[in-house]
Each structure stands twice: as structure tokens, then as C-alpha cells.
Amino acid sequence: MLSTVYHMTDEHMLFKSLSSQSRIAMLKNLQQHPLSYTELMKAVGMAKKTASGKFAHHIRVLMSSGLVRLNPQTKAYELTPKGVKLMKSLENLRSVMLESDRLKVRRSGLFIEKFDRNKIANVLVEEANVPPKTADNLAKLAEEKLEDLNIEYLTAPLIRELVNALLIDQGLEQYRHRLTRLGMPVYDVEKLLADAAGKRAFPFLVKSSSDAVFREYVLQSALPREVVDAYLAGDIDLRGVNTWAFSVSSKILNADSENMLTVLTHFEGVESEIVVRTSSNPDAQTLRFLAKYLAAKQLKLTFYSESFEMAFAQSVLDSGLQLMVPFEKLDFDHRSLDLILPQRPASSDGHPFSASGLIDGEASLNLVGLYLKAGGVEKIFWDNVRSAIDAVFHAFKKKKSMVSRFWEDVQGYFILSFVGMTQLVERGGFNQAELVGELSTECKRTASDEVLLLPSPQSTAKTAERFRHLDVIRFGAKKVEQLAGPETYSWRPAFPTVDEILYMAKHLPGGFKIAVAGKQAAKLLDLKPLALLSSSPKSQDGPS
């Protein structure tokens, strides 16, 4: 009889404990982890000034029923073994009661299945490396919130959005970045379809959508946070960030007239330019086809020949393409020529190829922005430069590891270009030779077996425009114009004398393209420059 009375009293206390929503909320919060008095009050939404009495009453009831105890070491409240068993039993009971009215999930594989919170926990562990216990607690919270929404059919993206929101709410943002789904908003997809439909631009449609996904992947997940911050702020630019995970910047290959069309098998995974080294004259029809095809892919195509034949040169130029030839093969005259310095073979921007025939990647530094960021203080400016170069180094190091999965011959051969040199010299009071020498030294400082940074004054107009636009946003138009004037930041070299060109060629092994008069060019023969011949000024900058 006494035993029966004891069990009835015990059951009575259990049911009394569960008869209050506030006490149930306390048990659920303590099921996740122990909490102090103040933390538990805050977790269940009770104000310390107005609800202290009620809260103390609820705590006494839970402790009297043997469900909660105070840990003497940590001074935090926690579930007793009995409390843990009770909460587990309640979850099982809840699952049985709701089984017939279970949440349904529409899967991307075009089928519908019953909701299973264990799948959320598994994804959290496998994709985001969340500890199993934490993942299980998050899955339980997600299940409760989804059931409160009273949605007939759930979707996987909606569940993922809710879980991401829970991660932020629980202070677990470090896991959210790994769980984020990559894609495009519905509005952007519909706009892209509308833009492409009128032109039947299928390649544009595919490339734009894939670029958006890979850009999001690179900036959200692949690159270190400090690199992404430097890129988004406008301190640095990463050329081809949309294909950063798998592309090289430029490639040189050998081809003659018989196998010229094999060029088409090499352009995939190249971001900027294909250079074809040839010793024979391909027919005009093949040249026009290649020019049109690669232009549609937004790739530059440049020919490189160690000899110079007028018929061949004319055929290339008539096709709208560029041709690089050794300058010494040309007759000197007074015409202005674009010279490629200081190494060969090189891209049409002057950037040298590695021994494997690749330029693995390109980036640019915003010298104007870094100077404005320093408030005009030179010491702080150089600290900013070092931080930006370190960010580029880490970006290239990550790029090499990713690109090596697609390209076996990646050697870590990267170009770092400087934008805004002219503005710092003309308005910032810098000595050009000293500026170039210090920038070159900073690039050498980062050199390693994995990554070689080759400094260059040759960037692109598109990059310079991006830098100026972002600087106006963060520093204001007035400050930008005070240092840079109304023009776009300088993105290509302006070295007026032969001595300056020789100095820059020595300290800037990343190469450059510069316009010089024929007689002036003759004084640079020791550098063995290449002459870049082009029929159209539009090709000077090319896609970027």
C-alpha cells in the first residue's frame, strides 16, 4: 500500500511538472545544455524584475519531481538521469501521436517523403562538421518550428533556410557558411532567361548561371575570409573570380596550318587568352573561324611567330587577331609600336608563361585605395600594401590547390598587377622608381615553392574602373578626385624614357605592354622585346 502511494505521488509530481508550458520550456532548454539561473530565465523569456517569483516556483517543482538538479561545481541547472529519460519518452510519444499527420517533404529528385529530423542531423554532421550532439539538438528545434508553421508540404531549400537561421540564432555561424546552398534567386533566373530568350543566347545563359554559382562558392566557401573581405572592399581584384576554382588565366600552345583547329580543344578552362605559337601560315578561313568562335567564348586569341612574313601577318590582322613577333625581325621606322617586355613568350598583356606554358592566375592591387585607406600616411600605406599582398598570396595558394585537380602542369606562376601607380607618383608625392622597387621587394617576400608572385604594372581597364567605383563608395568622390583626378586609375605603364623602361623591365618580371616609337624601341634590343601587331585598337585591353 505504501509503495502504491509512493508511485502515485511520483506520477502526480511528473504530471504536475508537465502541466505548465513554462516548465516544459525549461526542460527543453536544459535538454540542450546546462544553464545558470539567469541564463535559464532568459531562455524561457521571463524578466528578472517581474517574474522572479514565478520562475523560482517552477524551478522548485522541477527539482522536487527529480527532473532537474543544481550542479554544485558549475552552479548550473541540468537534467537528472530521470529528466533525460522523461524527455526522451516524450519525444517518442510525440512522434507516435504525429505519425499519421507527419510533415511531407518535396525533394528535388521529384518525389515526396515523410519528414525525418535525423536527416537534418546527418547533414549537419556530414556537410558542416557540427558535433553530433549539437546537430541532434538543432534537428529537434527545426522539427518543432516546422510543425508550428503548419505547412502541408515542405521543400528541402526551406528546411535548409530554417536550419541556417537556427545556426545564427544559436551563435553557430561558423557552421552556417559550410551549409549554405549555392544558387541564384528565382528573380535573377527569370531575368536571365528573359534576357537570353530574345537573342536565343544559349551559351550566354549557361555561362551566366554557372558563373553565378561558382562565384558564390569561391567567395562564400573556398577563399579565406580575409581574402574575400579585401576583394569585396576593393583592396584587391581577382581576375576571373567566377572560374577561380578551375581555370588558368592564359595558355600558350604549338600549332601549324595542318592542326590549327586543335586550338578548339584547348580553350576550356582558360579564362583570358590563348596564344598560338606557329611557324606556318594557316588559311584565312580557318583564322576567321577561330577568331569568331573564341570571341563568342570571350577569349582573346593571339598568334606568336619567331619569324616575320608579311603575308602571314596580313592574314592574321585581316582576321581581327593579334600577332606577336620578335621586334628585331621588323624594320625600324618612326611608327609607334606596342612592345612586350621583358620576357618571351608572353601573353599580349606582356605576362610571361611558365615552363609548362601556363599563366596560372592574375590579380591586381588598388594602390590608390590603399593610400586613401591609410589617410595619406605612408607607413600605414605600406602596412596596407603588405596585408593586401598577403591576401593575394593566400588566394593564389588556394587557387593552385583547386586548379591542380584539373590541370596537372600548374606550377604556381601568378601575376600581381598594380593599379594607380601614376596617381601616386603625380599626386601622392611618390618617387616612381622607389615605389616600383618597394612593390617588387614585397612580392619577393612572399615567394615560396608553392606560389611565385610576378609583379607587373599591366592590369585592365575593367579592373581600374571597379577599383575607382568602390573607392568612391567607401571614401567619397571628393577624396578620390583629390588624389586621382576625374580619370580612371592608371592600369598600364607610362614610362616615357628608355632608362625608365629598362629599370621597370628589371624590377617587374611580371611583364608589361608599352607603346614606344620605332627608334626608341631600337634602344631596347638587348631586352629582346616582342612587337604586338594589331589591326584594331579594341583589342588592347580585351576581356577581363
Steps between C-alpha positions, in 0.01 A plus 500: 500500500777741591678413175188574298459836669864584423464426130176694475669794666794468262272491196302790640820705528602408145165602355505817708844580359366460144180695561672835445629631166770692688630186668495308172700785341753477784538125449548544124768763551683293760481203264734691268756597767525609867409862577550735790204654683519820296562319170200271553274794584607675181462183292134458598423871462448596863601845618714504813320801650141384449509120488762393755239355734328295230833376371613391848173311542547314171857408593385359837234285331750357250757429769238345732395263223864391454524625142744788555792552735756770575857399422705600809820546295369708210203659682292421190168321477497172308272205428531200733518151344129478575442829320697378196288181485178697531588735213596205282168329582310818415675522162408140420141559607482814291634317195239224534213746542606705198590207274170501313521875444873504425663789313559432131809612312520564126846391389698639206505147361128543421356287777329554835607340827417523869698749702782345702694728733788249509579602142550859617735379772694286249539791257623727778764246599610400148486834317572754773702290752258587781558283812242214507334606827466860384367379164235288671383792713482727195299238312249482785463878503453502123230234523305698761516824302400328174197341665399838642499641145219256405622463141347211303810436291851607590789541256865420558609865436248623759629253760857606425410869539338429836801301621733781391287747697519271805879484469517880512250514787705250699827687439634229267569711190831321435297198389249697294756596234563132425129421485397788275339385176653651186269624229311795355185674622191419293474863387857494363437175313182637342679820397787299352257287301321811372825667392620190319168401339482780246850431373478121535829539686532147639877515575449833680220348706705199608817698570324774697319255724808285563713811562254616766518167684879468489552864597280444805694183585838672473399803710295315760692180550824453307704810583613609848282769657774766499548448125129539429484813718794655310336413166155633586644817654700574183851461641569219252344356188505134402479465126251234398355447848200325339728218380763531774447143615596332173644738240846624408544854370677438168657219303751476217499204262670392182304453177567512126270539201415128489378474862393859565146400596638303796502840671129436563584208730713720728283800583288336772611612843697800366373831632673769296713413196627224273835568334579280200867459413529408134758487225262461206229706341145370567237578237286811541175305541637305799625822660161671463323196645733488801466873559120486494476186711731614779350851501165336580675332794635841611857383446782686333690310229852618416755347264870487575767435240878507528522613138325780315335456163286783367242267341450309823483818706244655267286187509495501883425872522227483236326240718485748785765315702831607652848382412814506713840483327856573612556871466840447340326337202330828408639800317554795734301812412324786673171317561381442853514133598359299788792313654476202735765506774713356653454126428383276219280316436230707664133588479389805305496689832869419544462238771753215458399134483642236730709213364178296476342764276254644753429819690323350798317811617493879517410752769530876546579735790314830546780738594273806504250332730769374735647852522158655572437228756823604674385862520804603298743367762779322311591253777137387531479483121784248486340300781183492289700393195657210691162385628352516150795310348467235771129467413588452132762243594247296698246534218753366248607222736137388525455536124800279431362221721160519330620541142751213536204262496436601138848599376794270569763756396409790732824636649374790714592765242289808581487864390434785745429830327502848653222746424536873571878539485473819293265662754734427792797642310331812360277591796615287793861616494656155445819446304415256222823299512484468879133405489563227243808374684312469832201328338734252332671431835166431668411248230834323547431484875207266441680271255475130582521163330123507458437854375714744301365856477625683192442878534367693199369849420259354242141440612169565319270798455213301649695437821600867528136606459391254768759633744397861445131419535554324834731776626234764431257293707730456799700825497275743313536656155677811634791310657538278195514797263752683721746214457404356161328781313197423283670231292499124543791371709807416294506131406786484249854638510599853403880502494607783264876436484710203400680502836167475684389213278825315566462551876140380499583196288761402758274536804167391352548143370122463468541689173310775326398644168615851409469722195834639378626663183699281263831678557451496875418128480831438324677596825322213677634222279703347782171415675388304192151650501206368304303729273121469528330564167128568496251628245257634760551715809209315664721204571734695724322413822297196409257318723567509870 
